[in-house]
Amino acid sequence: MKLESARAVESHRMTMVEAIVQARAALGTMTTLAVDAIGRCERQANGGWTVKIDVIESMARMGDNDLLATFEIEMDGEGEPLRIERIRRYRREDRDQS
């Protein structure tokens, strides 16, 4: 019975929700910035995940001119961070309208 349990753990594929939770936790260990949005979450061919998270770097005093940043987190299939990189900084008013 123990062998079956071990196989079940080994064969568990991380879900998208689990990947987002792991990515947020990894980013949280590096920064205390508030998460604004999850911009993208994608499973890679190797079973890992790439998650893009928008954070508020600096809140504007008035209006929609907050300074935001997008971080890209790459993780392996178990959720271990392999790479965290800030890939973009922008003002909220400049956010893509797509």
Residue, then its C-alpha position, 0 to 999 in steps of 0.5 A: m500500500k505504501l508503494e501505491s501512495a508513493r507512486a501517486v505522489e510521484s505522478h501528481r501533476m501540479t494544476m494551474v491553480e497550484a502553479i499560481v499559488q506556488a508562483r505567488a509564494a515564490l515572488g512573496t519570498m523576494t518582495t513584499l509588493a502587492v499582487d495586482a493580477i495574474g497576467r498569464c499561466e501556462r504549462q510548458a512542454n517539460g511539465g513545468w509552468t510559466v506564470k506572469i504576475d503583475v504587482i504594484e511597485s508604487m501606488a499613485r497619490m491620485g488617479d490611475n497612475d500606479l507604477l506596476a511591474t510584471f514578473e515572470i516566474e518559471m517553475d519545474g513540475e513540482g513548483e520549484p522556482l527556476r527563474i524569477e525575472r521582472i520583465r516589464r514596468y509600466r504605469r497603470e494608465d498605459r496597461d494594454q487594453s486587449 
